[in-house]
């Protein structure tokens, strides 16, 4: 049996233990620098920033990790360096502080001191940390005692890749929820036990579990009291039979899709490895993905590779200050809007205001409480997510727009050259789409586009790039996938999409799509990859539509005249 992962408390104690172990060498180095600085004015000027950084770092990290006496002595050392006192008095103060630090370090390194220091620390907990959820499939419970009425709905939900369990009575449904909580519930109101037995069961489960279950009502009755019972049970929607399966399916999709499907990405830049590790640990415990950089000169490369949602930068670092680094980052167009937060023990308000002229969003003074840090990061990063989505997403489908899709694919291929990975591209086009608009109207056409977009989002991986390329055309980059495997995946989607019923007025209709597949590195660039997939898509149309074709082109480096599909084949 594999050992369980260490808890946050254990990780923090490991970090504190490492901090204690490194203290003697850090103090020894600082003492040597202080003695060297006493030799001449030149040496004093050269080593002053190093000594200041030693005390400043020791103060911030010591407080964050709970070593208050170490932090207080470091604070006194920083004040003594900055105080305009006589050299002899300053030298005496610094010597005394070094001596007290040495004594405190010896105490901490003793067995009793270590036990006392580590046992006195409080553990940090985040009760409502969002757990990552699979984008591919949702568990849906459908409770309805009229199986004939919901058979089509079951079919459509399963076409979208959801796991659906059907219950014909509230008792078996109740027991199932207790043993395995679903992602969403579709509940009838009336059962033999009573006119509102279904919603009453939901209300009881909400009270028992202490949380509102995500649910939608599907009922043959739309009267006031049935609707009132649904509201009191915390239901998010109410549909009356007969229902259009697509409407209910899209409502379930909205109910079960989290607003932020990927964890926030935070880049921590701090030359103090203990401080960086501590802040990274807190953010990771809150569900974020964190990357640490301990040398400012590595920041630009980390920005390119990690693509963070936010930066945490220490104010005082060797090579360059946090303010200088923020200015360097802001001078690059790609990072103008990237949120930056300073983390520092600096309490001088004038220095804080001066440092923020580089265009940073906040200044947090160490030691920062875990909840304050998480809240500050989440608030600013989510605001950037919202702004980015407005600029990068197609407004109708929520997929990436044309320019963003092209840019993301280009970056993915650049990385693929470095790591030797392979990818596959699929170009999809809805068959006879002009006929759909002409026959059923543009609202029906929009519904078809939205449904295919939802199908792609729910069935493909979060890591795949899915974009609306224009009109009824979509592009997908399936990462780490061969063209044969990509064709299998897209063909399964094609098969399920052709079985979805769309409604317009009193009638209903079905749609299909065709797709072309190309592969990287067989096609070595974004443009050749697209052209190759587009040629395969044209061939799929030419062969009768509603099929997936793999490109047979090899190394299509030069752009070729684009083959347009004749109007009667769209």
Protein Blocks (a to p, Z undefined) as FASTA:
>chain_A
ZZddddfklmmmmmmmmmmmmmmmmmmmmmmmmmmmmmpmklmmmmmmmmmmmmmmmmmm
mmmnopaklmmmmmmmmmmmmpccdfklmmmmmmmmmmmmmmmmmmmmpmklmmmmmmmp
ccdddfklccdddfkbccdddddfblklmmmmmmmmmmnopacdddfbfklmmmmmmmoc
cfbdcddfbdfkbmklmmmmmmmmmmmnopacddddddfbfcfklmmmmmmnopabdcdd
dddfklmmmmmmmmmmcfblbdcddddddfblklmmmmmmmmmmnopacdddfbfklmmm
mmmmnopabdcddfbdghiafklmmmmmmmpmklmmpccddddfbfbfklmmmmmmnopa
bdcdddddfklmmmmmmmmmmmmmmmmmmmmpcfklopacfklmmmmmmmmmmmmmmnop
acdddddddehklmmmmmnojklmmmmmmmmmmmmmmmmcfklccddfbhjbccdddehi
afklmmmmmmmmmmmmmmpccdehjbccdddddddddddfkbmcfklmmmmmmmmmmmmm
mnngaiadddfbehilbacddddddfklZZ
